Amino acid sequence: MYFENERIDTLEQASEMELAIRCAIAQEEMKKRERIIYKEDGSREISNKAYSGKYLFSNLLVCGHCGASYRRRTERGKVVWRCATRIEKGKAACNDSVTVSEEQLKTVLANVICDGCYDEGIIKDYVSCIKAFEDRIEIFDKNGNVI
């Protein structure tokens, strides 16, 4: 990579610099597109969440202690969700966060929200946030009320 004050002497260096700039622009555009949320009415909005990916719980599940989002992990063949602060900064940074089993979370949501049968569509329409604590989870509807 070349710096602002560095002189470009050859056509090859200019080509390399152009390629590096194009790659950087393409990566930024990809990040921006990943954050676009398409609504049912055809409108679009930009998500402020860093992890608006293919998993529903990426946008819903947060730590009840530090407020960080949860991230999906596979441990010993099981899918679990862990506090991002704890993953990145260690146990000392968020000592009270809990690991949440995806299967247990789906079971709770099925019983509380979906009349016993888990349905992501219903959860997307009804739930705005799920806070995880060591002794409970709190599920919030779109109006901000605890369910």
N, C-alpha and C positions, 0 to 999 in steps of 0.2 A: 504494500500500500504506500502511496506517495503522500507527502505532506504539502501544505499550501506553498511553502517557501522553497520546495525542492524543484530543481530544474529538470525539465523533461528534454533529454538529448536525442532520443531515437524514436522512430515510428513505433517500434515494439513497446517502448515504455508508455507512449501515448495510448496505444491499443489496450495495454494492461490496465491503465488508469480508467479508460472509458468503460471497460468490462467491469471493473470494481464498482464504479459509480452506478452502472446499470443494475448490477446485482443488489446493491444497497437499496436502490429505489424499488426494485421488484420485491424485496423482502418487506419493506415498509408497506407496500401496497397489499401484500398478502396478509400481513398482520391486521391492516385496516379492514379488509374484506371478511376476515374471520369474525370480526366484531359486529358485522351487520346482521340484524335480526329482521327477518321478513315476517310481517304480521298477516293474519288471515284476510284482512281487507285489502291487501296488496301494498300497503305502505311499508316503509322501512325505517329503522332507527338504529343508532349506533349504541352498542352495549358499553357500559363503563367498566364492566368486569373483565379482568384479564383472562379468565378461563371460561369463555363462553363456547364450550366445545360440544362434542357429540353426546355427552352424558348429562342427563337432566339434573342430577344432584350437584353438578359443578356450579350451577347458577343458584341453587336453593340452599344448600347445606353450609352453615357457618358455625364457627366455634362460639359457644355461649360465654366463654371467658375472655378471649382476646378480640373476637369479632372477625377473625380471618376466615377466608373461605376454606372449605375442605377439599382435599385432592384425592382422587381415586388411586388406589394401589392394589396390587395383587400380592398377597403374602401367603405362602404355603398353599397355593391353589385356590385361595378364597379372595373374593373382592371385598376390600374394606376402604373406608374413607377416613383420612387423618387431617388434622389441623395443619394448614400450610406453614404457620409460624413455627410449629413444633418440628415439622419436616426440615425447614430451612435453617432455623436457629437453635434447635435442640430443645430438650425437655425443660431446661431452666427458663427458657423464654415463654413457655406456656405449659406450666406444670400440671394444670388441672384438665387439659383437653383429653378427650376420650377417642378411642378408635371405634368407628361405627361399622358394623357388618352391613353390607348392601342388602343381603337377604332379609335380615331382621328389619331394616328400615322399610323395605318394600312390604313386608308383612304388616308392620304398624300402619303404614299409609293405606294399604288395602283395607284394613279393618276400620280405620278412622274416617277416611275420605271416600273410598270407593265401594262401600257395602260388601267388603270381603273379597273382591276380585281386583287385583292391582291393574290400574289403567293409567299409563303415562299422560294420555290426553286429558283426563279429568284432573290429574294433579297439576299439569301445566296451567289449566284454566282456573283452578281454585286456590292453589298454594303459592304464596309469594316468598316465603322464607321458612327454613327449618333450622332452629338453633339446637345444638347438641351440648348437653351438660352430662356430668358423670352419673346422675341419677334419673335423668329424664331427657326427652326431646320436646321442644315447644314448636308447634306448627302454626304458622300465621297465614290467614287468608289474604286475599288481595286488598281488603280494607284495613289490614294491619291488626286484626283481632286474633287472639290466641284461640285455636280450635280445641 
